[in-house]
Amino acid sequence: MRLRRLPRRLGYGEEATLVEHLDELRSRLIVCLAAVGVFFPVAYIIHDRLVRWLMRPLPDRTHIVTLGVTEPFTTAVKVSFYAALAAAFPVLVWQAWSFFAPAVQEGRQRVVARFVALATVLFATGMAFSYFVILPLALRFLTNFDDDLYDIQIRASYYLSFASLMIFATGLVFQLPIFILALVRLRILTTDQLRRNRRMAYVLLLGAAILLPTVDPVSLAFEVAPLWLLFEGSIWLSVAMERRWSARGQLVTE
């Protein structure tokens, strides 16, 4: 039995039944799982390097401990899984866009395609910011809090899961500019609406930062501040791009 081809992206206006849409969704999920499955063994092979890399933001002379028989193995699996997700991120974004692309007009599909590469760059930038800025400051605060009262020991499974999820989640939220630009380019939002709803956006961004895996005010502040800056920068960039698109007649009106 020959292998099926990769899922085909429907063209704008092309009709399909519910079963065909579900079949396409299943195929794209399989592609996503296959991409993660390809990167997972590679990440597991080098999981010792990944663990040492995640330990670097810890303060000097800080060690992590394991408290269970299976903890070293399950921790290695968790770290490898997050690394595989991060490596497969471009494939995941592309498959998600390919599934939703037929819902927009043909001209808009070409626009969204350009954002896939930029989303990957922003994802990598967010992960780097989390690793080099947020984690060291947060860990310095957390590991020294009330250290005169406790014998502070750091459990490997908790810390490595916390650090991996923090880095991955920050990479996701750093895609805010590309998300806003896409909405403006698709005429779902306008720059006037963004300006009028600044306060609501700040509250939503604060809520998004709180949902990230952190419990201390230091890391929360360093998460909210760049999100607010990214939002403000997105507004000004959207203003410039909206004028440019309007001048070229590239904004599609409903």
GISUL-V624052 format. One record per residue. N is the residue number from 1. SS is DSSP state (H for helix, E for strand, - for the rest). D_LAST is the distance of its C-alpha to the last C-alpha in Angstrom with 2 decimals. Layout:
BEGIN
n: [N N]
ss: [SS SS]
d_last: [D_LAST D_LAST]
END
This chain:
BEGIN
n: [1 2 3 4 5 6 7 8 9 10 11 12 13 14 15 16 17 18 19 20 21 22 23 24 25 26 27 28 29 30 31 32 33 34 35 36 37 38 39 40 41 42 43 44 45 46 47 48 49 50 51 52 53 54 55 56 57 58 59 60 61 62 63 64 65 66 67 68 69 70 71 72 73 74 75 76 77 78 79 80 81 82 83 84 85 86 87 88 89 90 91 92 93 94 95 96 97 98 99 100 101 102 103 104 105 106 107 108 109 110 111 112 113 114 115 116 117 118 119 120 121 122 123 124 125 126 127 128 129 130 131 132 133 134 135 136 137 138 139 140 141 142 143 144 145 146 147 148 149 150 151 152 153 154 155 156 157 158 159 160 161 162 163 164 165 166 167 168 169 170 171 172 173 174 175 176 177 178 179 180 181 182 183 184 185 186 187 188 189 190 191 192 193 194 195 196 197 198 199 200 201 202 203 204 205 206 207 208 209 210 211 212 213 214 215 216 217 218 219 220 221 222 223 224 225 226 227 228 229 230 231 232 233 234 235 236 237 238 239 240 241 242 243 244 245 246 247 248 249 250 251 252 253 254]
ss: [- - - - - - - - - - - - - - - - - H H H H H H H H H H H H H H H H H H H H H H H H H H H H - H H H H H H H H H - - - - - - - - E E - - - - - H H H H H H H H H H H H H H H H H - H H H H H H H H H H H H H H H - - H H H H H H H H H H H H H H H H H H H H H H H H H H H H H H H H H H H H H - - - - - - - - - - - E E H H H H H H H H H H H H H H H H H H - - H H H H H H H H H H - - - - - H H H H H H - H H H H H H H H H H H H H H - - - - - H H H H H H H H H H H H H H H H H H H H H H H H H H H H H H H - - - - - - -]
d_last: [46.44 44.06 41.45 37.84 35.45 32.92 29.78 27.34 23.66 21.63 19.31 15.63 15.73 19.41 20.70 23.35 25.49 25.98 29.27 27.81 25.29 28.24 30.37 27.93 27.76 31.55 31.89 29.77 31.75 34.88 33.81 33.21 36.57 38.23 37.02 38.41 41.50 42.12 42.04 43.94 47.36 47.07 46.29 49.17 51.58 50.93 50.46 53.56 51.97 48.78 50.90 52.88 49.71 48.35 51.74 51.75 49.79 52.57 55.18 58.35 61.00 58.58 59.02 57.18 59.05 58.57 60.02 59.73 60.93 57.50 55.64 55.95 54.51 51.64 50.76 50.70 48.37 45.93 45.90 45.48 42.56 40.62 41.47 40.27 36.92 36.52 37.54 35.19 32.18 30.48 30.89 29.51 26.34 25.88 26.45 24.04 21.23 22.26 22.05 18.52 17.06 16.37 13.85 11.31 10.36 13.48 12.80 12.17 15.36 17.43 16.36 17.40 20.60 21.73 21.80 24.34 27.25 26.38 26.24 29.72 31.03 29.89 31.42 34.69 34.62 34.26 37.13 39.28 38.66 39.64 42.73 44.06 43.13 42.31 44.84 47.91 47.46 46.73 49.65 52.01 51.31 51.39 54.46 56.50 55.59 58.88 60.59 63.89 63.52 62.45 63.30 59.73 59.14 55.81 55.15 53.71 51.35 49.81 49.49 48.15 45.55 44.60 44.36 42.45 39.86 39.55 38.94 36.43 34.46 34.40 32.98 30.09 29.30 29.56 26.29 24.55 23.51 21.91 20.10 18.72 17.87 16.00 13.89 13.24 12.61 10.05 8.33 9.90 12.35 13.12 16.67 17.26 16.74 19.10 21.61 21.69 22.27 24.94 27.68 25.87 25.05 28.74 29.89 27.71 29.02 32.52 32.12 31.00 34.08 36.33 35.24 36.47 40.07 41.93 44.14 45.43 44.19 44.74 42.32 39.82 39.90 39.50 36.50 34.70 35.40 33.66 30.63 30.31 30.89 28.32 25.74 26.68 26.71 23.26 21.96 23.74 22.76 19.07 19.57 21.24 18.85 15.74 17.68 18.70 15.35 14.07 17.36 16.98 13.49 12.66 9.72 6.57 3.74 0.00]
END
